[in-house]
């Protein structure tokens, strides 16, 4: 059970306040939101993988049937290296706690998926009832687009099969052709990167485990970083100024430049587009991406180390 304690120590160090707070306050994440999203995903994957491997080893120590299945192909020396012959009372309690955590995580993810499917179905049915015919040539020029009769300028991407861009008539009146292209590119950036699934995952984890700082920061930063990443996608194609103006036109009625907490991100996005920060050097991006990808291997290294040592 020593391996289980090591795995849970990694969980404690990764999910505690200092690690996610340090990443949240890091200035480079604003310069490279895509890399920052990858780092967050790797940290969360490390925690989940630690808990999963600890659950498997704990169940193998408590239940002989699980042990026989897990270590069936392994020689006796490997099984002996994990010291699973006796399970103290705390090991039983720990295994039950991990099993409950796994079941709760699965339930939260299932609930989030069910809610997403229900809300998407309702939204699509509601929009089809309100959508007038497309202006001539607009659909062919800019892809699948649903125009909604509404005086307020707005545009969003509705995931699904097929995915669809929804634009209000207020947005068509306010935006120029280049600005509309920037909005479309922004929303397509969300769709290509599957940001909706990342948002659902972070929301489910934060909702299910509100007391875990890593999951809370992961949810907050994911909502922020996906917008910055999509802004970068649009600005690279349509220009920073055009994308900033499109963002202002779409959100001016909401107070895009106000200091209210609900609109603060919009103001930050506009400032970032008007004064784009320099990107990290390519070697720094590659190094950060590689190191982050290696972090989830730590639970596997801890888990398989006793067995590999016994075979050596």
C-alpha positions in Angstrom: 0.0 0.0 0.0 3.0 2.3 0.0 2.5 2.9 -3.7 -1.1 4.1 -3.0 0.2 6.6 -0.4 2.8 7.9 -2.9 0.1 8.3 -5.5 -2.2 10.2 -3.1 0.8 12.4 -2.1 1.1 13.4 -5.7 -2.7 14.2 -5.7 -2.3 16.3 -2.6 0.7 18.3 -4.1 -1.0 18.8 -7.4 -4.5 19.6 -6.3 -3.6 21.8 -3.4 -3.8 25.6 -3.5 -0.2 26.6 -4.4 0.1 24.7 -7.7 -3.1 25.8 -9.4 -2.8 29.3 -8.0 0.7 29.7 -9.4 -0.4 28.6 -12.8 -3.4 31.0 -12.6 -1.1 33.9 -11.8 1.5 33.0 -14.4 1.8 35.8 -17.0 2.8 33.6 -19.9 -0.7 31.9 -20.0 -2.1 35.1 -21.5 0.5 35.0 -24.3 0.0 31.3 -25.0 -3.6 30.3 -24.1 -3.4 27.0 -26.1 -0.3 25.9 -24.3 -1.9 26.9 -21.0 -5.0 24.9 -21.7 -2.7 21.9 -22.4 -0.9 22.3 -19.1 -4.2 22.5 -17.2 -5.4 19.4 -18.9 -2.2 17.5 -18.1 -2.4 18.5 -14.4 -6.0 17.4 -14.1 -5.2 14.1 -16.0 -2.4 13.5 -13.5 -4.7 13.8 -10.5 -7.4 11.6 -12.1 -4.8 9.0 -13.1 -3.3 8.9 -9.6 -6.7 8.4 -8.1 -7.6 5.6 -10.6 -4.3 3.7 -10.2 -4.6 4.0 -6.4 -8.1 2.7 -6.6 -7.0 -0.3 -8.6 -4.1 -1.2 -6.3 -6.3 -0.6 -3.2 -9.0 -2.9 -4.6 -6.4 -5.5 -5.4 -5.2 -5.4 -1.7 -8.8 -5.6 -0.3 -10.4 -8.0 -2.8 -8.6 -11.3 -3.8 -10.7 -11.5 -7.0 -9.5 -8.1 -8.2 -5.9 -9.0 -7.3 -6.1 -12.3 -9.3 -7.3 -10.4 -12.3 -4.9 -7.5 -12.1 -1.8 -9.6 -11.4 -2.8 -12.7 -13.4 -0.1 -12.4 -16.0 2.6 -11.3 -13.5 5.1 -13.6 -11.8 4.8 -14.1 -8.0 7.8 -11.8 -7.5 5.9 -8.9 -8.9 2.9 -9.5 -6.8 5.1 -9.7 -3.7 6.7 -6.4 -4.5 3.4 -4.6 -4.0 2.9 -6.2 -0.6 -0.8 -6.8 -1.1 -1.1 -9.8 1.1 -2.7 -8.0 4.0 -4.9 -4.9 3.9 -5.1 -2.8 7.1 -8.3 -1.1 8.1 -7.2 2.2 6.8 -6.6 0.7 3.4 -10.1 -0.6 3.2 -11.5 2.8 4.2 -9.2 4.5 1.6 -10.3 2.1 -1.1 -14.0 2.7 -0.4 -13.4 6.4 -0.4 -11.7 6.3 -3.8 -14.4 4.1 -5.2 -17.0 6.6 -4.0 -15.0 9.4 -5.6 -14.8 7.5 -8.9 -18.6 6.8 -8.8 -19.3 10.5 -8.0 -17.1 11.7 -10.8 -18.8 9.4 -13.3 -22.2 10.6 -12.1 -21.2 14.2 -12.5 -19.9 13.6 -16.0 -23.1 11.7 -16.9 -25.3 14.5 -15.5 -23.4 17.1 -17.4 -23.7 15.2 -20.7 -27.4 14.6 -20.1 -27.9 18.3 -19.4 -25.9 19.3 -22.5 -27.9 17.0 -24.7 -31.2 18.2 -23.3 -30.3 21.9 -23.6 -29.0 21.6 -27.1 -32.1 19.9 -28.3 -34.3 22.6 -26.7 -32.1 25.4 -28.1 -32.1 24.0 -31.6 -35.9 23.5 -31.6 -36.4 27.0 -30.3 -34.1 28.6 -32.8 -35.6 26.8 -35.8 -39.0 28.3 -34.9 -37.6 31.9 -34.7 -35.2 31.8 -37.6 -36.2 33.6 -40.8 -34.8 32.8 -44.2 -31.2 33.6 -44.9 -30.2 36.6 -47.0 -29.3 35.6 -50.5 -25.8 34.4 -50.9 -24.9 34.6 -47.2 -25.0 30.9 -46.4 -22.9 29.9 -49.4 -20.3 32.6 -48.6 -19.8 31.9 -45.0 -20.9 28.3 -44.3 -23.7 26.9 -42.2 -25.4 29.9 -40.6 -28.7 30.4 -38.8 -30.0 33.9 -38.7 -32.2 34.8 -35.7 -34.5 37.8 -35.7 -33.3 39.9 -32.7 -32.4 43.5 -32.3 -29.5 42.8 -30.1 -26.2 41.9 -31.9 -25.0 38.4 -31.0 -23.4 35.4 -32.5 -22.5 32.0 -31.1 -21.5 28.6 -32.3 -24.0 25.8 -31.5 -22.1 22.4 -31.3 -23.8 19.3 -32.7 -24.3 17.4 -35.9 -24.0 19.5 -37.9 -22.5 22.4 -35.9 -24.0 25.7 -36.7 -23.2 29.4 -36.4 -26.1 31.4 -35.0 -26.2 35.2 -35.9 -28.8 37.7 -35.0 -30.1 40.2 -37.4 -28.8 42.9 -35.1 -25.3 41.6 -35.6 -25.7 41.5 -39.4 -26.7 45.2 -39.3 -23.8 46.2 -37.0 -20.9 44.1 -38.3 -19.0 44.8 -41.5 -18.1 41.9 -43.8 -14.6 41.6 -42.3 -15.9 41.8 -38.7 -18.5 39.1 -39.5 -15.7 36.9 -40.8 -13.7 37.5 -37.6 -16.7 36.4 -35.5 -17.2 33.3 -37.7 -13.5 32.4 -37.5 -13.6 32.9 -33.7 -16.5 30.5 -33.3 -15.0 28.0 -35.7 -11.9 28.0 -33.6 -14.1 26.9 -30.7 -15.6 24.1 -32.8 -12.3 22.8 -34.2 -10.6 22.6 -30.8 -13.7 21.0 -29.2 -13.7 23.7 -26.5 -17.3 22.7 -25.6 -16.2 19.3 -24.3 -13.4 20.9 -22.4 -15.8 23.3 -20.8 -18.2 20.5 -19.9 -15.5 18.5 -18.3 -14.2 21.4 -16.2 -17.7 22.3 -15.1 -18.5 18.7 -14.1 -15.3 18.4 -12.0 -15.8 21.8 -10.4 -19.4 21.1 -9.6 -18.7 17.6 -8.3 -15.7 18.6 -6.2 -16.1 22.3 -5.2 -13.6 22.0 -2.4 -10.7 20.9 -4.7 -8.7 24.1 -5.7 -7.3 22.5 -8.9 -10.8 21.7 -10.3 -12.1 25.2 -9.3 -9.2 27.0 -11.0 -9.4 24.6 -14.0 -13.0 25.6 -14.6 -12.4 29.3 -14.2 -9.3 29.3 -16.4 -10.8 27.1 -19.1 -13.7 29.5 -19.6 -11.1 32.3 -19.9 -8.4 30.6 -22.0 -10.8 29.1 -24.6 -11.9 32.7 -25.4 -8.4 34.0 -25.7 -7.4 31.0 -27.9 -10.4 31.6 -30.2 -9.5 35.4 -30.3 -6.0 34.5 -31.5 -7.5 32.2 -34.2 -9.6 35.1 -35.5 -6.9 37.8 -35.2 -4.4 35.7 -37.1 -6.8 35.5 -40.1 -8.7 38.8 -39.9 -6.4 41.1 -37.9 -6.3 42.1 -34.3 -8.1 45.5 -34.8 -10.9 43.9 -36.8 -11.4 41.2 -34.2 -11.4 43.8 -31.4 -14.0 46.0 -33.2 -16.2 43.0 -33.8 -16.0 42.1 -30.2 -16.9 45.6 -29.2 -19.8 45.8 -31.6 -21.3 42.5 -30.4 -21.0 43.4 -26.7 -21.3 47.2 -26.5 -24.9 47.0 -25.3 -23.6 44.7 -22.4 -21.0 47.2 -21.3 -17.9 45.5 -22.7 -15.6 48.2 -21.3 -17.2 48.3 -17.9 -15.5 47.2 -14.7 -18.2 44.9 -13.6 -16.9 41.4 -12.8 -19.3 39.7 -15.2 -17.9 41.8 -18.1 -14.3 42.1 -17.0 -13.1 39.3 -19.3 -14.6 41.1 -22.3 -12.6 44.2 -21.5 -9.4 42.2 -21.0 -10.0 40.5 -24.4 -10.4 43.9 -26.1 -7.2 45.3 -24.4 -5.3 42.1 -25.4 -6.4 42.4 -29.0 -5.6 46.1 -29.2 -2.1 45.5 -27.6 -1.3 41.9 -28.4 1.3 40.4 -26.1 4.4 38.8 -27.7 4.3 35.1 -28.1 6.7 32.8 -26.4 9.7 31.6 -28.4 9.0 28.4 -30.2 11.5 26.4 -28.1 9.9 27.6 -25.0 6.4 26.5 -26.2 7.8 23.1 -27.2 9.6 22.7 -23.8 6.5 23.7 -21.9 4.3 21.3 -23.9 6.7 18.4 -23.6 7.2 18.8 -19.8 3.4 19.1 -19.3 2.9 15.9 -21.4 5.4 14.0 -19.2 3.6 14.9 -15.9 0.8 12.4 -16.4 3.5 9.7 -16.8 4.4 10.2 -13.1 1.5 8.1 -11.8 2.4 5.3 -14.2 6.0 5.4 -13.1 5.1 5.2 -9.5 2.6 2.4 -10.1 4.9 0.2 -12.2 8.2 0.9 -10.4 7.9 -1.9 -7.8 7.0 -4.5 -10.5 9.8 -3.4 -12.8 12.3 -3.4 -10.0 11.2 -7.0 -9.1 11.8 -8.1 -12.7 15.2 -6.5 -12.9 
